[in-house]
């Protein structure tokens, strides 16, 4: 019973990698925001 947790960990899938890093995400968000402001003027 005590080793149930370690067996559980072995069966888990690896976490999916993010398409963009946090830095890239922030940059894209800013660019999108800026494009909206430019087109509405």
C-alpha positions as CSV (number, residue, x, y, z in Angstrom):
1,X,0.0,0.0,0.0
2,X,2.8,2.4,0.8
3,X,4.3,2.3,-2.7
4,X,1.0,3.0,-4.5
5,X,1.9,6.7,-5.1
6,X,5.3,6.0,-6.8
7,X,3.6,3.5,-9.2
8,X,1.1,6.2,-10.0
9,X,3.8,8.7,-10.9
10,X,5.4,6.3,-13.3
11,X,2.2,5.9,-15.3
12,X,1.5,9.6,-15.8
13,X,2.0,11.3,-19.1
14,X,4.5,14.1,-19.4
15,X,3.1,17.6,-19.2
16,X,2.5,19.1,-22.6
17,X,4.9,21.8,-23.5
18,X,3.4,25.3,-24.0
19,X,3.4,26.7,-27.5
20,X,4.8,29.9,-26.3
21,X,6.9,30.9,-23.3
22,X,5.5,33.4,-20.8
23,X,7.7,36.1,-22.4
24,X,6.4,35.3,-25.9
25,X,2.8,35.2,-24.7
26,X,3.1,38.6,-23.1
27,X,4.6,40.1,-26.3
28,X,1.9,38.6,-28.5
29,X,-0.8,40.0,-26.2
30,X,0.7,43.5,-26.3
31,X,1.0,43.3,-30.1
32,X,-2.6,42.2,-30.4
33,X,-3.7,45.0,-28.1
34,X,-1.7,47.6,-30.1
35,X,-3.2,46.4,-33.4
36,X,-6.7,46.8,-32.1
37,X,-6.0,50.4,-31.0
38,X,-4.5,51.3,-34.3
39,X,-7.4,49.9,-36.4
40,X,-10.1,51.6,-34.4
41,X,-8.6,55.1,-34.8
